[in-house]
């Protein structure tokens, strides 16, 4: 079984689809499956029938009440969406499925997140992920059935070998988490919207950083936040002095 990928389904609505996702999980060796607020009985007879050889995996499915809980203890998360690329929307700047295994370190734990069959993922849910990804069909209908999308993404992540594009030691996931926190704090401090802040997190995940580059970026972000906090504090003190 592949321990690299956690398959996350948010509020699945179709019994046949869920059964076939279990079958695909068996095909690709995935046994880490997390489901947020399912709208169906996951052990329904129809689910088990369409799961075929993957039916036993239903016993390993973790059911939770929020996406955040499914993203616990993973290094990176990828939210999938059929709506992407709008130049005026910083949140929905997506990468292709093939890019994921190239951008994210091979030894990292990745949560692959799929939304509701009816409406997909909300904008709020998209902000929780390290990357946004979309499948381009090069037609005027870019919405795939859930099971088709899951099959294509699993093939790209675990179904074939990929080369590492970075020469040198990749930035560890622990470093990336620290960089992300500083980036988020700076974004909030400078008045960016939550969607703009999320987009900066996505930029960080796309950067193919080495460990040395991460250290340099850490120094920059930490110093920048310290300078901002000092200036803000000095400004507040000056205002108090003026009032007195």
N, C-alpha and C positions, 0 to 999 in steps of 0.2 A: 504493500500500500504506500501511496505517496504522502509523506508528512509535510510537504512543502505548501500545499494549497488547502485552504479552508473554503468550502463552498457555502455561501450565505444567500438565503432566499428571504426576501422581505414580503410578508403577508401573501404567500402563494394562494392562488384561488382555484386552480384546476387539479382535480384528482388524477386525470390522465397525465397531465404535464408533470406533476410531482412524481408519479410512479416512473415515468420515463427518465426523469432526472436521477432517480436512484439507480436506474439501469445504467445510465451514462457514468455515474460515479463508480460503479463496479467496473465498467469498461476501462476507465482511466486510473483505477486504483486509488480512488478518493474515499476515505472513511471518516473525514472530519467535516460534518455537515451541521450548519447552524440555521435555524429557522426562526424568524421574528413573527410573532402573532399570526400563525396560520389560520386561514379562513376555511379550512377543510379538516376532516379527520385524517390525520396522517397514516392511520392504520386501517383505513377503509378498504373493503374488499377490492374495489376498483383500482386503488393505488397499488396494492400488492400484486394484482393481476398484471398491470402494465409495467411494474418494476421487474418482472421476470427474474433473471438471475441476480438482480440487485435487491430483491425483497428483504433479505436479512439485514440490510443496512438501515432499515427504518428503526431498528432497535438502538442504533448508535446516534440518531439525530438528536441534537440538543435544541430544545424549544425555549425561547427567551421572550422578554417583553419589550426589548429595545435593540436597535442596531448597535449601539455602543457596546452592549454586552457581547455581541458576536465578534466585535473587533478587539476585545481584550486579548492580550498576550500575542498579538501578531505584530510583525515588523512593518508591513506595508498593507494597505488596503486599496482595492481597485473597484470603483463604482462604474457600472455599465449604464449607458443611456443611448437612446436612438436620436436624441436631440443634441447636436454638438456643432461647434465651429462658428457660431454667430459672432461676428467681430466685435459687437458691442457688449457681449456677455463674458466677463472674465472667468466665470465659474465653469462654463461648458467648453473649455478648450481641451479637446480630447486627443488621445493617442490611439493608434490601431492596436488590435489584439497582439499582433506580432511584436510590437514594440515593448510590451510589458516584460517579457522574459529577457530582453536586452537591457532595459533600463534598471531593473531591480536585481540586486545581487542574488546569485544562484543559491546561496545558503540561507536566504531569508524566508521567513514564514509569511505567506501572502493570503489575504482574505479576498476572495472574488465575489463581488456583491451583485445580485440581480434583483430588480424590483418587481412590483406587481404586474401581472399579465395585462391588466386594464390600463394602468396609468404610470407604470414604472416607479422610479424613485423620486421623492420630493427634492426640492432645492436644498432644504435643510439637511436631508440625508446625504446629498452629494457633498456637502461641506465636510462631512466626517471622514472622507477618503483621501488617501495620499495621491491618487491619480484618478482621472476620469477617462473612460475608454468607450469607443463606439465602433460598430461594424459598418463600414461603408459598402452599400450594395450597388452604388453608382446607378441608382434608379430613383424614381420619384416616390418610392415606398421603402423606407429604410427600417421598418419595424419587423423584426423576425419573431417567430414563435419562440417562447422561452427555451424549449428543449433544443432548438436549432442553435440558438445563441450559446447555450451552455456547452454544447458539443464543440463548437468552433473555438471557444475560449480555452476549454480544457485541452484540446489538441495543441494549441499554441503554447500553453504553459507546461504541460507534462507529456504531451504525445510525441514530441520530437526534440532533438538536441539543438542547442543554440550556442554560439560562441560568445565569449566575454569581450565586450568592446573596449574595456578599460585595461590599460597596461599598468600594473602596480596594484597595491592593496586597496580594495574598495572601502569606502566610508562605512564603518559598522552601523548597524541599525540603532544601537544605543546613542551614537553621535548624532544620527539623523533626528532622533526624538528630541534631543537637547536643542539642536538648531531650529527645529520646528517650533518649539516653545518660545524661543527668543524672537523668531520671525513673527509669530502670532502676537506677542506682547508689543513689539515695535509697530506692527500694523494697527493694532487697537490704539496705541498711544498717538499715532499720527492721523487718526480719524478715518482709516479705511473702513469700508463696509465689510460685513462678515463674509460676503462672497469674494471680495477682493483679497481679503486675508486668506481665504481658502485657496484662491488661485495661486498665491505665493507659495503655499505649501505644495501645490502641484508642480510648480516650477522647480522647487527643491528636489522633488522626486525624479524629475526628468534630467537632472544635471549630470548624471554619471560621475559623481564626485569620488575622488580618491581620499584616503585617510588624511594625507597632508593638506589637501584642499579644504577638507572639513575643519581641520584645526585652524587654518587661516580665517575661514569664514566665521568660525566660532568667536575668535578674538574680535573680529570686526563687529559682529552683532552684539556681543556682550558689552564692548566699549561704547557702542552707539546707544544702547539702552541706558547704560550708566550715565552718559553725558546728558541724555534726554531727561532722566530722572533728576539729576543735579540742577539742570536749568529750570525745570518745572518747580523744584523746591525753592530755588533762589528767587524765582518770580513770585511765588506765593509769599515768601518772607518779605519781599519788597512791597507787595500790596498791603500786607499787614502794617508795615512801617509807615506807609503813606496814610493809612486810615488813622493811625495813632497821631 
